[in-house]
Amino acid sequence: MDLQLTEWHRWCVPRAIDADYLVVGAGAMGMAFTDALIDHADVRVVLVDRRHSVGGHWLEAYPFVRLHQASLFYGVASTALGGGGRQRRGPEEGLHERATQAEIVAYFDRVLHRMLDSDRVEFYPNSDYLGDRTVRSRISGETFEVGKRCRIVDACYLSPSIPAEKPPPFDVAEHARVLPVNALARLEDAPSEYVIVGSGKTATDACVWLLSRGVDPNAICWVRPRDPWMLNRAKVQPEPSVFLGMAADIMAAAAGAASLEDLFLRLEDADVMLRIDPAVMPTMAKTPTLATWELDQLRTLEHVLRRGHLKAVDRGRLTFADGSVTIAADALVVHCAADGLKYPPLVPLWGPHAITLQPVRAGFPCFGAALTGYVEATRERDDDKNRLCTPSPYPDTLAQWARMNVLGTQATIAYSADPDIRSWSDHVSLNPARIPPGHPTSAALDDATERLTSHLPQGLARLTELA
Ligand SMILES: Cc1cc2nc3c(=O)[nH]c(=O)nc-3n(C[C@H](O)[C@H](O)[C@H](O)COP(=O)(O)OP(=O)(O)OC[C@H]3O[C@@H](n4cnc5c(N)ncnc54)[C@H](O)[C@@H]3O)c2cc1C
């Protein structure tokens, strides 16, 4: 009887946990926020995630994924991801290192241990936040709740959806062979044809990976409903003259742009933006970075289907709204068509019910989350914090890319005006636009900062009109 009562109590009466913050989501953003918060405030944080560990979507990512940009720009403020070095061999020799999936997962695990050693953080894996200050373990079923004064931090508002966890957005007939991109690395027999479905970064990774494994370009059919603009990786580097030079190019192009399309064409001329097919005007601008060697590889693929979204896959056939296309009977259709980035409405970072993590400067979500943690630790009033840090969205279309840059630039001007934030962000390698203290001057850096200063007012005004 006593035992039954104890069990009943354990299942039905949530245990109370005393904490100042409950961070929901231990992906890159939740980790970056928590790390900066505990480094600048004496607080207790409970971190929860429904996954089995920290690292978020990287735990389920396809094994050949790498960061699309330099490792230094990703992770948490206290601890650099990787050694900060440049690639010493291969087609990206000279560009900064980009961590692999395994390296990212190991890194977040090390960061977790640093947090646990601080005695300020408790981590509850395999645990769902149910709302209403309550968390339940998926494994033991136990629940706990945090008190009214504990701030809730929504670190999953922008959590991306990935093919490993989202069924394909098209019908699949019984004998059709359709697999998520993750399965490619574990294939046992080569099909005579691969059909890659998706327009984004995952699809480009899958194509480049198949080509690197010796697949004949003619054996790849690419279902690409939209063409993407992508940033030239050589321009998105932690070297200040390079990054600020790119920012100056963007503002100069915007200042003179007659339209959004014209803006992107000017950026293509400036070597900032890349597109796969020079004959097609892209309509998608999530703008991951791409290396020019990858672009050369992607351009070898000639069998591209631009017929809108795929509706159904049968053995030997793809069906679109306007008809069907024959494929090999043994074709392997590779699902790379999850939404990836999310586009919910922007909300104030500090709201009445939660702190909702979103990027602040354009792109670079880890920097935005770390900045939010620093500001939370060092300011009292929410209205003050919201004045300093305003959210910017992830982009999908050309207009949204312009809007992201307008909001991100305005936010950068606002938070950089406070000297301590300026100083903190100059010391943090997650901030792509920093000039680190003591960084040597050079003609290239002077040129980049002068051009940025002179083009910014007109560029920002025109971007605002275009957005
Ligand atoms: C393949 C891929 C590559 C990318 N590469 C880059 C890159 O190179 N650079 C870059 O800046 N961005 C990149 N991104 C963009 C992406 O937005 C960033 O990785 C971002 O930092 C994602 O982190 P997150 O914390 O927002 O989301 P997630 O990693 O998804 O973390 C959110 C976590 O919240 C948990 N969660 C959700 N709801 C609950 C709940 N109710 N209770 C408990 N837990 C919950 C989820 O389990 C998840 O682990 C990439 C995205 C993808 C998909």
The ligand as a Gaussian input file, in Angstrom:
#p B3LYP/6-31G(d) Opt

LIG

0 1
 C       21.454000      20.603000     -41.557000
 C       21.530000      21.982000     -40.944000
 C       22.738000      22.679000     -40.963000
 C       22.810000      23.951000     -40.399000
 N       24.013000      24.590000     -40.435000
 C       24.134000      25.797000     -39.832000
 C       25.392000      26.477000     -39.788000
 O       26.393000      26.023000     -40.326000
 N       25.435000      27.681000     -39.152000
 C       24.334000      28.246000     -38.583000
 O       24.426000      29.328000     -38.004000
 N       23.123000      27.628000     -38.638000
 C       23.001000      26.428000     -39.240000
 N       21.776000      25.812000     -39.291000
 C       20.599000      26.560000     -38.851000
 C       20.035000      26.207000     -37.498000
 O       18.979000      27.123000     -37.274000
 C       21.026000      26.316000     -36.405000
 O       21.776000      25.120000     -36.300000
 C       20.372000      26.633000     -35.083000
 O       21.350000      27.033000     -34.237000
 C       19.477000      25.538000     -34.549000
 O       19.503000      25.490000     -33.159000
 P       18.204000      25.578000     -32.260000
 O       18.726000      25.522000     -30.869000
 O       17.380000      26.741000     -32.682000
 O       17.334000      24.303000     -32.648000
 P       17.531000      22.751000     -32.319000
 O       18.891000      22.298000     -32.621000
 O       16.426000      22.032000     -33.028000
 O       17.301000      22.668000     -30.745000
 C       16.029000      22.840000     -30.143000
 C       15.813000      21.708000     -29.171000
 O       14.575000      21.922000     -28.489000
 C       14.051000      20.668000     -28.140000
 N       12.616000      20.827000     -27.852000
 C       11.649000      21.302000     -28.662000
 N       10.462000      21.331000     -28.019000
 C       10.695000      20.851000     -26.777000
 C        9.867000      20.612000     -25.638000
 N        8.556000      20.923000     -25.626000
 N       10.425000      20.080000     -24.520000
 C       11.734000      19.785000     -24.495000
 N       12.566000      20.004000     -25.540000
 C       12.061000      20.523000     -26.665000
 C       14.324000      19.801000     -29.358000
 O       14.375000      18.446000     -28.988000
 C       15.704000      20.339000     -29.817000
 O       16.757000      19.498000     -29.400000
 C       21.669000      24.537000     -39.831000
 C       20.455000      23.846000     -39.813000
 C       20.380000      22.575000     -40.362000
 C       19.063000      21.841000     -40.322000

